[in-house]
Amino acid sequence: MKGPRAWVGDEVTDPEGRAAIVTDVRAGGTVWVLRPVYGGNSHIRWETEQPDVLGVVRTRAERIANP
């Protein structure tokens, strides 16, 4: 996907169309950890090693400014 690269705190969509929040970037910047935006519980998480497939919906700064 085109646009800014997702980073911690950003709201994104993944290739399957799931809305998520980036919660962590691990392994020296090679693994992005995601959780659902709404619902679920704190144990629902998934990872991607391809951050360029994540579409940034709102950056962390935008989420904080407009909750």
Residue pairs with C-beta under 8 A, 6 or more apart in sequence:
1 52
1 53
1 54
1 55
3 55
3 56
4 56
4 59
5 51
5 52
5 54
5 56
6 12
6 22
6 32
6 51
6 54
6 56
7 22
7 25
7 59
7 60
8 22
8 23
8 24
8 25
8 60
9 21
9 22
9 59
9 60
9 63
10 21
10 22
10 56
10 57
10 58
10 59
10 60
10 63
11 19
11 20
11 21
11 37
11 56
11 57
11 58
11 59
11 63
12 19
12 20
12 21
12 22
12 34
12 54
12 55
12 56
12 57
13 19
13 20
13 54
13 55
13 57
14 20
14 34
14 46
14 48
14 53
14 54
15 53
18 34
18 36
19 36
19 37
19 38
19 57
20 34
20 35
20 36
20 37
20 46
20 54
21 34
21 35
21 36
21 37
22 32
22 33
22 34
22 54
23 33
23 34
23 35
23 45
24 32
24 33
25 31
25 32
25 33
26 33
30 49
31 47
31 48
31 49
32 47
32 48
32 49
32 51
32 54
33 45
33 46
33 47
34 45
34 46
34 47
34 48
34 54
35 42
35 44
35 45
36 44
48 54
58 66
